[in-house]
């Protein structure tokens, strides 16, 4: 975090912002301001260079063609990869999650190189889409409450040896591999299939990113009544039979 405050970068909102994923940027920004932090939010469109001096980078989901365009431009630009090498925190959702891996299947049915920031490879599932509410237990190493979110993807993501599952599902499909894993992370880079937006359903994730950026173990408390009401509602929806 610089002397000018926390720098929050929302990557390619013109290509990767389906299912309300931009709400993640709003939640992180608001929860930082509630703690009295000075926040500079930077929305970087796909025709702009990605700054390398951010503290937290957020990437959302997108349709197949925008995902391919985003991957091409992020590879060519190189800013996000350089930010990661500088220790920036990166949180990605769905299509953004696949882009952070080694490769995924694009809209042309071809293997598209990713950024290699997560040790994962994504393919296209041949069965039914993974759609619906999800409840999962986040990796104990992170010390966070259970994850609630909404998944809507055809992708199947396999984790390599240096990636840890972000969570393990109780209800839902997660990575689609049948092994119960959901998402992946390594140190400061995170990926998940969860929409919702996931930060509104799980504000503790936003707080975790803030703690990493600030290099602190705790944050001042905030009023979480609205978030807890939403969490309770969506957890009940996930656990009730259809």
Buried (B, 14 or more C-beta within 10 A) or exposed (E): BEEEEBBBBBBBBBBBBBBBBBBBBBBBBBBBEEBEBEBBBBBBEBEBEBBBBBBBBBBBBBEBEBBBBBBBBBBEBEBBBBBBEEEBBBBBBBBBBBBBBBBBBBEEEEBBBBBBBBBBBBBBBEEEEBEBBBBBBBBEEBEBEBBBBBBBBBBBBBBEEEBBBBBBBBBBBBBBBEEBBBBBBBEBBBBBBBBBBBBBBBBBBBBBBBBBBBEEEEBEEEEBEEBEEBBEEBBEBBEEEE
